[in-house]
Structure formats: C-alpha cells, structure tokens
C-alpha cells in the first residue's frame, strides 16, 4: 500500500489531496501542523483525528513514506517538493507548484536527478467531475476537433486572509496563482504539447490597501492546434451561493461543451453541470456521479513508475506558460482609476 503524508497546510486544497488519496486506497500516516492559517490545521485535525502530527523533517526522513502532499504558501512549495524528492518521495503539490522561473528550473533538475514524480493537482480539472466527463467526451469526438477554449476562474475574496496572500512574491501574481488552472485545461482539452502567450494583462482595481495584489488578470494563448482565452478575478459577489462561478467552454469543429462547474445560476441545483451541443441536439449532463480518476492514476504511477495521471512535461509546460504570461502581463490598473461613477 502507498503511504502518504502532508507537509504545508496553508490552502484548503490539501483536503482534496488527502481525501482523494485515501479514497484511491493510500494510507495517511501523518502531517506537519506548521501553518500560516491555524484554523485550517484545526479543521484538518478534526477531519483526521487519528492521524498523528509529526514535524516535517521526520516525515521526509521516514523511508516508509512514499508520497508527500504540499499546499504550503505558494512561494515555499517548490523548495519543500525538492526536499521531499531528494528524500526519495514522490510529490503532489497544490497549484501553483512554482512561483519563479528559478524554482521551475530547480524542480526540473531535481526530477531528472532523482527520478521522482512532481505532480500538480489542478483541482479545477482533477477534482471536478464535469471536467473529467468533458475530457471523455472530447476524446470520443463528441464535438469534433477542439479549436478553442474559453475558461473563467472567478473567486470570492472573503474577509479573512493571511498577510502573505497580499504579497506578490508569496502568491506569484494572479496569473500564476489562479490562471494556471485554465492553462492546464487549455493544453489538456486541445491536446497541445506547448503554446505561446499572445497577450496578457493584470490589474488591481479594488484593493488599493494592498498595492502588490492583483484582483484581475486575463490572457490569450495560441498553440499549433488551437487558441484560448482565460480570465481570472477576485470579484465574486457575496450573493452567489458558492466561492465562484467557474466556467469552461470548449469549442470544436462539430459542436461545443460548456461546463458550469460550481453553480448553474438561477437554474438547476447543485454543481457539475455539463451542456453538450452538437449535430444530435442540445443535452444537459449531470456529472455528479462521474469518477475522479487522478488520484487512482497517480498511485498507479507511484507503484509502476509511469505517467498516467499527468505527463511530467505537461506540468512543466503549464508552469512555464503561467510564469511567461505573468512576466509579459501589462498592468492596466491606472487606466481604470477614477472610472467608477
């Protein structure tokens, strides 16, 4: 049985990692309680009361632990992953896996030297049942050849955030931090091995108290197979009954798919709504029973030294594109100052 531990509990996505691996058959053997958000660790302890709290150095040194899951402060994730891989562990890292090009290069060197797996759990694809179903429909040719994706990732800012949340070097910028999800989806659904950043822009429209923060970002991608538009923001209003109305439209030569991942506003209850439009007609598909296979595939990769959950090069390309788009982004904040009536 694959045994895993958790290091870095600074984002709620760590619950997805633990739940997914346990459901797939792995054994949860310990976690380091070091955190910047004490309430998150308290909730983690309530969720897993029988799992011991162990300092991270001991977890890294334990030869019987196969996998380390990491959802630390974004700027710290790469270094922790490198330490884990050099200790002989495979890793699942929350997005973004890296926040600088130097970190990406260091991760690539470490993977090459150790042969360990560096996987990023892009939860908006791997932990969303409608996204899994969309991948199967695309593979089956339900909409022909995919030529464009349009992905949005709105988030609610909320009232309580740790200090690092507002620091650019800590979160890496809004494109690195959030849009990596949509970049992953663009490459996956279009079958693109690589792409180029055509244009990108970022802004801080509504948070002058945090000048390093970015609450809006968008970008255009182009590959040899398709194009993509991505928009991410922190403007989900309090009236929405979930944290964000994340959507994805996949345009094919013979139809299109729209995902309303977390809510169908003023429509059907629940989440994971998939709409398929092609020559057969219009269909709504409830994806609530779709199996999430990322964690099962990842455990198979750990055992068999394969790459079925996510090719390593795909992870690198998502990171590279995220960093490139963030670096190229034009800051348009000043263009909108004073425009509010």
N, C-alpha and C positions, 0 to 999 in steps of 0.2 A: 504493500500500500504506500502511495506517495504521502509524505508528511510535510506539512507546511506551517510557517509561522508568519506573523505580521510585524513589520517594523515601520513606524511612521504613521500615526493616526491623526492626520490633520485635514482630512476631507472625508465626507460621508461615503464616497465611492468605495472605501475599504470594506464596507458592509457587503457590497456586491461581490467583491473578490472572495471574502470568506464564505458567504452563502453559496456562491457558485461552485467553489472547490469542494465544499462539504457535500453538496448535492451530487457532484460528479464522482464522489467516492473517496476523496482525500481525507486525511486525518489532521485536524487542527490541534497543534501541540503547544502553542504559546504565543504571546505577543508582548512587545515592549510598550509600556504605558507612557513613554515620553511623548509630549504633545504640546501644541500651542493653543489647543481648544479643549480644556479639561472636561467640559460637558460631553464631548464626543467620546472620550475614553470612558466616562461614567456610563454612557449608553451602551458602549461596547461591552463593558463588564457585566451589565445587566443582561445583555443578549447572550453572552457566552460565560456564564458564571463558573463553569467547571474548567475553563481553560486558564492555565496559570499565567501570571505576569512575570516576564523574565527580561533582564536587560539585553539590549541588542547585541552586545559583544558576545554574550553567552550563546545567543541564538545563532549568530554567524559561525561560532566555533563548534557547534554541535554537528558531528558528522552524520547523524541520523536524520537531519532535516534536509529535505530535497529542494524546497521552494520557499522563497521569501516574497511576500506581498508588501508593496510600498505605496503609501499615499501620504507621504510627508509634505512639508512645504515644497512647492514646485522646484525652487532653486536647489533643494537638497536631494532630490530624488535620484539624479544621476550618480552622485557620489555614493549614496547608500547602495544603489544597484551594483556599482563597480565593486564595492566592498563585499557584497554578497556573492557576486560571480567569482571573485578571487578566492572566496572561501568554499567554492565548489557548488554553489546553489544556482538554480535557475530562478528567474525573477519575473513577476508580474508587477508592472508599475502603472499607477494611475496616470492619466494624461495631465499635463504634458510630461513626457518622460525626460525631456531635457529642456533647458531654457536658454542655452547658448550653443554656438557652433563648436566651441572648445569642448563642451560637455559631450556633444554628439560624437566628435572625433575620439574622445577618450572611451566612450561606450563601445564604439566600433572596434577600437584596438583591443579592448578587454574581451569582447566576444570572440575575436579572432584568436587571441592568445589562450583563452580558457575553454572555448567550445561550449560555453553555457548559453542558455536561451534568455534573450532580453525581449520580453513581450509587453506591449502597452495594451491595457484593456480599455478600448474605446467604447465606453458604456453605451453611448447613443446608437451604436450598431450591435455590439456584442450582448448587451443586456436589454434590448428592445425587441420584443417578439415580432412586431410588424416589420422591423428592419431585416430580421432573419428571413421572414416569409418573402419579402421583396427580393432578396438575393436569390431565392429558389425560383421565383417567377422569371427573373431576368435570365437565369441560367437555362430555363426551359424555353426561352424565346417568346414569352407571352407578349412582349412589346417590341419585338424585333431587335435591331441593333441600337444600343444606347448611344445617344449623341450629345446629351446634355444633362447635367444635374443642377438643381436649384435647392440649396439647403439653407435653412434658417435655424439659429440657435439662440432664441431669446431667453434671458434668465431674470429672476427676481433678485433685486439687490438685498432686500431684507434690512433689519435694524441692527443686527449684531454681527460684526466681522472682526477677526483678529487684526492687529496692526499690520502684519505682513501683507494682508490682502490688498492694501492700497499702495504697496511699494513695487515699482516697476521691475526691479531686479529680482524680486521674490516671485512674482507670478509670470513674468516674461513678456507681458503685453497681451492684449485681448485676443489677438490672432493666435499666438502660441498657446494661450491658456484654454480658449474655447474652440476656435475655428479648426484646431487640429482634428476635432471630431468630424467636421464636414469635409475636410481634406481627405481623411481616411475613407469616407463614404464615396467621394468623387472617384478616387483611384479604384476602389473595390467594385462599384457598380458599373463603371465604364470599362473595366478590365485594363486600365492603364498602368504600365510599369513605372512611368515617370510623367512629369508635367512641368510646365513653366508658369511662373507668376506673370500675368499680363499687366495687372494693376492692383493696387491695394491702398486703403486709406483707413485711418483711425481717428478717434476724437474723444474728448472729454466734454460732453455737452452740459451735464447737470451736476457735476461733483467738483466745484471749484475748491472745496475744502481739502481735496486730495489731488494736487496738481500732477502727480505721477500716474494717476489712474486713467484708464481708458474705458468708457462705457459704450462705445460703438466701434465697429470695425466691419469692413467688407472687402472682398477681393474677387478677382477674375482669374480662373485657371484655364490653361489650354494644353491638351496632350495631342498625340498623333491620332487619337481616336475620338475625342470629344472635348467639349468645353464645359465650364462650371462657374456658377455664381454662388457666393457664400456671404451671408450676413449674420453677424452675431451682435448681441447687445445686452445691456442690463436694464431694460425698460419694461419688463413685465409688470403690468399694473396689479395692485393689491386685489382687485375684484376678480381676477382669474383664479379658479379653484385649484391650480397647481402652479409649480415654480416656473413653467414656461411652455409656450405653445410651439414646441419644436416641430418643424415640418420638413419634408423632403419630397421633391417632385423629380421623378426620373423619366426623361423624355426619350422615347425610342422611335424608330422609323415606322413602327406599326401600332403605336399606342403610347400610353403613359401610365405611370403609377404615382399616386400621391399618398404619402404617409402623414397621418395626424397622430403623432406618437403618444402624446400625453393627455390630450383632450380634444374632443370634437365640439368646438364652441357652439352653444345653442343647438346641439344636435344629439347624437347618441351618447349614452352614458359610458363611463369607463375610458380606457385608453387602447392603444394598439389598433387604430382604425386604418385599414388599407383600402384604397379605392383604385380599381383597375379599369382602365378604359382602353378597349381595342376593337377590332372588327366584329367581335362577338357581342359587344354591347358595353354596358356600364355595370360594374359589380362592386359591392361593398363586402370586404372580407374581414371577419372578426378573427384576429390573430392571437387572442388571449390564451389559447392552448398550444401555440407553437413552441417547440422545444428550443431552448437556448443551448447551443452546442459548443460554444467557445471553450468553456472550462473542461468539458469532456475531451475535446480535441487537444487542449493544452496538456492534460495529464497523459494522454497517449504520446504526445511529443516528448514529454519528460522521460517516459519509460522507453520509448523506441528511438529517441534522438532524431525525430523527424520534424517537419514544419507544416503540420496540417491546420493548426489553429490560425496561424498568420505567418506568412513568409518573413524571414528576418529583413530582407531587403525592402519589403513594403513598410515595415516600421521605420527604417532609416529614411525612406523617401517622404513619408508623412512628416517626420521631424524636420527634414531639410526644407521642404516646401513651407512649413509653418514658420521656420526661422527666416527664410528668404522673404516671405510676404511681410513679416513683421519689420524686417530691416528696410524694405522698399516702401513701406506704407507712408503716405503723405498725411500729415496731421492737419485735419480740416477744422479743428475746434474754433479757431479765430474767425473763420468765415461765417459762423453762425451766431457769434456773440451779439447780443442786442436784438435778435430777431423775434424774441418771444413778446407777444402783444401784452 
